[in-house]
Amino acid sequence: MQALVLEEKGVLSLRDIDLPLTVGPDDVKIAIHTVGICGSDVHYYTHGRIGPFVLREPMVLGHEAAGTVVEVGSAVKHLNVGDRVCMEPGVPNLSSRASKLGLYNVDPDVRFWATPPVHGVLAPFTVHPAAFTYKLPDNVSFAEGAMVEPFAIGMQAATRARIQPGDVAAVIGCGPIGIMVALAALAAGCSRVFISDLSSEKLAVAEQYPGILPVNILERSFAEVIAEATGGWGADVVFEASGSPRAFDGLFELVRPGGTVVLVGLPVEKVAVDVAGAISKEVRIETVFRYANIFDRALELIASGKVDLKPLITGTYDFADSIAAFERAAAGNTSDVKLQIRLADGT
């Protein structure tokens, strides 16, 4: 079947490719409807690697997805043909030590869509374990269903932060993940979330949400804004969501004594960290890699209406125009937050 294939760094094609579609007893077959373009997809396209994950052979892209169940394995009880679903793209080895500890996101054996050598789902159909497939409520569209995956990262970050009601948070980076983190922090109980970026367009998108306060660091220092807003005390929680090495300069100036810094963005190269600055405030440092045991809760928050992700979808392309969609994503337009590709008609 035809799929969007990353042939090598910088080379995409829409072509036929053989993908495994055998439905086991615990699996479901899904007709893909909508797939979001993630920063990692774009990075594989432009660089051919992310850290230790290196593109060595053609790979189908896409891991933020929603669709419709078209076949159900004999042992599956909670899903039926015709159900609209979203899918958690990482499948761990459930017998691993990491999985038994509830940390299946860091299982060395996890198979994650569109991470070499595992194919993604920018194709008409995929087969996936039913245990990692979630039925969409009627009020959640396919487009929103494809947003559950990136929002789950925000939820993981907020969970790792151990937010207390009324906390003040600061988020560095107003890209898709930064905004997702800010929304998750508000949902977790933060009273205010300051978010910084260089792009006034992206900050304007974030500003639509009550409780999110944008700061353009071309106009004013983020540390100055946080100090003024907190009486010089600092933010209770600081999320680094940009992945930029420059974000680590003065990072611990933003956080209060005894506060928390959560590292969400993934720098391409090693960065310098002010260890003395962290120690002098006894800052707790947490890290985030994908998510675990959180996908269903992310979906519930979206379905409840407490988190509206629709304003973040800034462009939708037909499957036939997938290469153009990736070219736009790689261009890094400042007005873009989340681009999606639609493979089927429907809501």
C-alpha positions as CSV (number, residue, x, y, z in Angstrom):
1,M,0.0,0.0,0.0
2,Q,1.1,3.6,-0.5
3,A,2.8,5.4,2.3
4,L,4.9,8.5,3.0
5,V,8.4,7.0,3.1
6,L,11.6,8.8,4.2
7,E,14.0,7.2,1.8
8,E,17.1,8.9,3.3
9,K,17.9,12.2,4.9
10,G,16.1,15.0,2.9
11,V,14.3,12.6,0.5
12,L,10.6,11.8,0.8
13,S,8.4,9.8,-1.5
14,L,4.8,8.6,-1.7
15,R,5.1,5.1,-2.9
16,D,4.0,1.5,-2.3
17,I,5.6,-0.4,0.5
18,D,4.9,-3.7,2.2
19,L,3.9,-3.2,5.8
20,P,2.9,-6.0,8.2
21,L,-0.9,-6.1,8.5
22,T,-1.5,-9.5,10.1
23,V,-4.0,-9.2,13.0
24,G,-3.1,-11.2,16.0
25,P,-5.6,-12.2,18.7
26,D,-4.7,-9.1,20.8
27,D,-4.5,-6.7,17.9
28,V,-6.8,-4.4,16.0
29,K,-6.5,-3.2,12.4
30,I,-7.1,0.5,12.0
31,A,-7.9,2.6,8.9
32,I,-5.8,5.7,9.5
33,H,-7.7,9.0,9.3
34,T,-5.5,11.8,10.6
35,V,-1.8,12.0,11.4
36,G,0.0,14.9,13.0
37,I,3.5,16.0,11.9
38,C,5.8,15.9,14.9
39,G,9.1,17.7,15.4
40,S,10.8,14.3,15.5
41,D,9.4,13.4,12.1
42,V,10.8,16.7,10.7
43,H,14.1,16.1,12.4
44,Y,14.5,12.7,10.8
45,Y,13.6,14.3,7.4
46,T,16.1,17.1,7.8
47,H,18.9,15.4,9.8
48,G,18.4,11.6,9.4
49,R,18.9,10.9,13.1
50,I,18.0,11.9,16.6
51,G,20.6,11.0,19.1
52,P,21.3,7.2,18.9
53,F,18.3,6.7,16.5
54,V,19.8,6.7,13.0
55,L,17.9,6.3,9.7
56,R,19.7,3.4,8.0
57,E,17.0,2.3,5.6
58,P,13.7,3.7,4.2
59,M,11.1,4.3,7.0
60,V,7.4,5.3,7.0
61,L,6.9,8.5,9.0
62,G,4.1,9.5,11.4
63,H,3.2,8.6,15.0
64,E,0.5,11.0,16.1
65,A,-2.6,9.2,14.8
66,A,-6.3,8.5,14.9
67,G,-8.5,6.3,12.8
68,T,-11.3,3.7,12.7
69,V,-11.1,0.0,13.7
70,V,-11.8,-2.2,10.7
71,E,-10.8,-5.6,12.2
72,V,-10.6,-7.0,15.7
73,G,-8.5,-9.8,17.1
74,S,-10.2,-12.8,18.6
75,A,-9.2,-11.9,22.2
76,V,-10.1,-8.2,22.0
77,K,-13.1,-7.4,24.2
78,H,-13.1,-3.5,24.6
79,L,-13.1,-2.5,20.9
80,N,-15.3,-3.2,18.0
81,V,-15.3,-2.7,14.2
82,G,-16.3,0.9,13.5
83,D,-14.9,2.4,16.7
84,R,-13.1,5.7,16.3
85,V,-9.7,5.4,18.1
86,C,-6.4,7.0,18.8
87,M,-3.3,5.0,19.4
88,E,-0.3,5.2,21.8
89,P,2.6,4.7,19.4
90,G,5.1,3.1,21.8
91,V,4.7,-0.7,22.4
92,P,7.0,-1.9,25.2
93,N,8.0,-5.4,26.2
94,L,5.6,-6.0,29.0
95,S,7.9,-8.5,30.6
96,S,10.8,-6.1,30.9
97,R,12.0,-4.7,34.2
98,A,11.1,-1.2,33.1
99,S,7.5,-2.2,32.3
100,K,7.1,-4.0,35.6
101,L,8.2,-0.8,37.4
102,G,5.6,1.1,35.4
103,L,8.3,2.9,33.4
104,Y,7.5,1.3,30.1
105,N,8.4,4.5,28.2
106,V,12.1,3.9,29.0
107,D,12.0,0.2,28.2
108,P,15.0,-0.4,26.0
109,D,12.9,-2.8,23.9
110,V,10.1,-0.4,23.2
111,R,9.0,-0.3,19.6
112,F,7.9,3.3,18.8
113,W,6.3,4.3,15.5
114,A,8.6,6.3,13.1
115,T,11.7,5.7,15.2
116,P,14.3,3.8,13.2
117,P,13.9,1.0,12.4
118,V,10.2,0.9,13.2
119,H,7.8,2.2,10.5
120,G,5.3,4.9,11.3
121,V,1.6,5.2,10.2
122,L,1.4,7.6,7.4
123,A,-0.3,4.9,5.4
124,P,-3.9,3.8,4.9
125,F,-3.8,1.0,7.5
126,T,-1.9,-0.2,10.5
127,V,-2.1,-3.1,13.0
128,H,-1.7,-2.2,16.7
129,P,-2.1,-3.9,20.1
130,A,-5.6,-3.2,21.4
131,A,-4.1,-2.6,24.8
132,F,-2.5,0.6,23.4
133,T,-5.6,1.7,21.4
134,Y,-8.2,4.0,22.9
135,K,-11.8,4.6,21.8
136,L,-12.5,8.3,21.1
137,P,-15.6,9.8,22.8
138,D,-18.2,11.0,20.3
139,N,-17.3,14.7,21.0
140,V,-13.6,14.2,20.1
141,S,-12.8,14.5,16.4
142,F,-10.1,12.6,14.6
143,A,-8.0,15.7,14.4
144,E,-8.2,16.1,18.2
145,G,-7.5,12.3,18.6
146,A,-4.3,12.8,16.7
147,M,-3.4,15.5,19.2
148,V,-3.6,13.2,22.2
149,E,0.0,11.9,21.7
150,P,1.7,15.3,21.9
151,F,-0.6,16.4,24.8
152,A,0.4,13.2,26.6
153,I,4.0,14.6,26.7
154,G,2.7,17.7,28.4
155,M,0.8,15.6,30.8
156,Q,3.9,13.5,31.6
157,A,5.8,16.8,32.2
158,A,3.1,18.1,34.6
159,T,3.0,14.8,36.4
160,R,6.8,14.7,36.9
161,A,6.7,18.3,38.2
162,R,4.4,17.3,41.1
163,I,2.5,20.5,40.7
164,Q,0.6,21.9,43.8
165,P,-2.6,23.9,43.4
166,G,-1.7,27.6,42.9
167,D,1.8,27.0,41.7
168,V,3.3,29.5,39.3
169,A,5.0,27.9,36.3
170,A,7.4,29.1,33.6
171,V,7.7,27.3,30.2
172,I,10.7,28.0,27.9
173,G,9.6,27.4,24.3
174,C,6.2,28.1,22.7
175,G,6.2,25.4,20.1
176,P,3.6,22.6,20.1
177,I,5.1,20.8,23.1
178,G,5.7,24.0,25.0
179,I,2.0,25.0,24.6
180,M,0.9,21.4,25.5
181,V,3.1,21.6,28.7
182,A,1.5,24.9,29.6
183,L,-2.0,23.6,29.1
184,A,-1.2,20.5,31.2
185,A,0.3,22.6,33.9
186,L,-2.9,24.7,34.1
187,A,-5.0,21.5,34.2
188,A,-2.8,20.2,37.0
189,G,-3.5,23.2,39.2
190,C,-1.1,26.0,38.3
191,S,-2.6,29.5,38.8
192,R,-0.5,31.1,36.1
193,V,1.9,29.8,33.4
194,F,4.4,32.2,31.8
195,I,5.7,31.0,28.4
196,S,8.6,32.5,26.5
197,D,9.7,32.5,22.9
198,L,11.1,34.6,20.1
199,S,8.0,34.2,17.9
200,S,5.2,36.7,18.4
201,E,3.0,34.6,16.2
202,K,3.3,31.5,18.4
203,L,3.0,33.5,21.5
204,A,-0.3,34.9,20.2
205,V,-1.6,31.4,19.8
206,A,-0.7,30.6,23.4
207,E,-2.2,33.9,24.6
208,Q,-5.7,32.7,23.5
209,Y,-5.7,30.5,26.6
210,P,-6.7,32.1,29.9
211,G,-3.9,31.6,32.5
212,I,-1.1,31.5,29.9
213,L,1.0,34.7,29.9
214,P,3.3,35.1,26.8
215,V,6.7,36.7,27.1
216,N,8.7,37.7,24.0
217,I,12.3,37.4,25.0
218,L,13.3,39.7,22.1
219,E,11.6,42.5,24.1
220,R,12.2,41.5,27.7
221,S,14.2,39.1,29.8
222,F,12.2,36.1,30.9
223,A,14.0,36.1,34.2
224,E,13.0,39.7,34.7
225,V,9.4,39.0,34.0
226,I,9.3,36.0,36.4
227,A,11.1,37.9,39.2
228,E,8.6,40.8,38.9
229,A,5.6,38.5,38.9
230,T,6.8,36.6,41.9
231,G,8.3,39.3,44.0
232,G,11.8,38.1,43.3
233,W,11.0,34.6,44.6
234,G,10.9,32.7,41.3
235,A,8.6,30.2,39.6
236,D,7.6,27.1,41.5
237,V,8.1,25.0,38.4
238,V,10.2,25.7,35.3
239,F,9.7,23.6,32.1
240,E,12.4,23.7,29.5
241,A,10.5,22.7,26.3
242,S,12.6,24.3,23.6
243,G,15.6,21.9,23.3
244,S,17.8,24.9,22.7
245,P,21.3,24.9,24.3
246,R,20.8,28.6,24.9
247,A,17.8,27.9,27.2
248,F,20.2,26.5,29.8
249,D,21.9,29.9,30.2
250,G,20.4,31.3,33.4
251,L,17.9,28.4,33.6
252,F,18.1,28.2,37.4
253,E,17.6,32.0,37.8
254,L,13.9,31.4,36.9
255,V,13.1,28.9,39.6
256,R,12.5,29.5,43.3
257,P,14.6,28.0,46.1
258,G,13.5,24.4,46.5
259,G,11.6,24.6,43.2
260,T,11.5,22.2,40.3
261,V,13.0,22.2,36.8
262,V,11.6,19.7,34.3
263,L,13.6,19.0,31.1
264,V,11.3,18.3,28.2
265,G,13.0,19.6,25.1
266,L,15.7,17.3,23.7
267,P,18.9,19.1,22.7
268,V,20.6,17.7,19.6
269,E,24.1,18.1,21.2
270,K,25.4,18.1,24.8
271,V,24.8,21.3,26.8
272,A,26.5,23.0,29.7
273,V,24.5,23.0,32.9
274,D,25.0,25.3,35.9
275,V,25.2,22.7,38.6
276,A,26.3,25.2,41.2
277,G,23.2,27.3,40.4
278,A,21.0,24.3,40.9
279,I,22.6,23.1,44.1
280,S,22.6,26.5,45.7
281,K,18.8,26.6,45.5
282,E,18.5,22.8,46.1
283,V,16.5,22.6,42.9
284,R,14.8,19.3,42.0
285,I,15.5,18.3,38.4
286,E,13.2,16.0,36.5
287,T,13.4,14.7,33.0
288,V,10.7,13.6,30.5
289,F,11.0,10.9,27.8
290,R,7.6,10.4,26.0
291,Y,5.0,9.2,28.6
292,A,3.8,6.2,30.5
293,N,0.3,5.3,32.0
294,I,-1.0,8.7,30.9
295,F,-2.5,8.4,27.4
296,D,-6.1,7.7,28.6
297,R,-6.0,10.6,31.1
298,A,-4.9,12.9,28.3
299,L,-7.8,11.8,26.2
300,E,-10.2,12.3,29.2
301,L,-9.1,15.9,29.7
302,I,-9.6,16.7,26.0
303,A,-13.0,15.0,26.0
304,S,-14.1,16.9,29.2
305,G,-13.6,20.2,27.4
306,K,-11.2,21.5,30.0
307,V,-8.4,21.4,27.4
308,D,-9.1,22.6,23.9
309,L,-6.4,21.8,21.4
310,K,-8.2,22.8,18.2
311,P,-6.7,26.3,18.1
312,L,-3.2,24.6,17.8
313,I,-4.0,23.0,14.4
314,T,-2.8,25.5,11.9
315,G,-2.8,23.5,8.7
316,T,-4.4,20.3,7.3
317,Y,-3.2,18.6,4.2
318,D,-4.6,15.7,2.1
319,F,-2.5,12.5,2.0
320,A,-1.6,13.2,-1.6
321,D,0.1,16.4,-0.5
322,S,2.1,14.9,2.4
323,I,5.5,15.9,0.9
324,A,4.3,19.5,0.7
325,A,3.1,19.3,4.3
326,F,6.6,18.2,5.4
327,E,8.3,20.9,3.4
328,R,6.2,23.4,5.1
329,A,6.9,21.9,8.5
330,A,10.7,21.9,7.8
331,A,10.5,25.5,6.8
332,G,9.6,26.4,10.4
333,N,7.0,29.0,9.6
334,T,6.6,31.1,12.8
335,S,2.8,31.1,12.5
336,D,2.6,27.3,12.4
337,V,2.0,25.2,15.6
338,K,0.6,21.8,14.5
339,L,0.3,20.6,10.9
340,Q,-1.8,17.5,10.2
341,I,-2.3,15.1,7.3
342,R,-5.7,13.6,6.6
343,L,-5.9,10.2,4.9
344,A,-9.7,9.7,4.9
345,D,-12.9,11.7,4.7
346,G,-15.1,12.1,7.8
347,T,-15.4,14.2,11.0
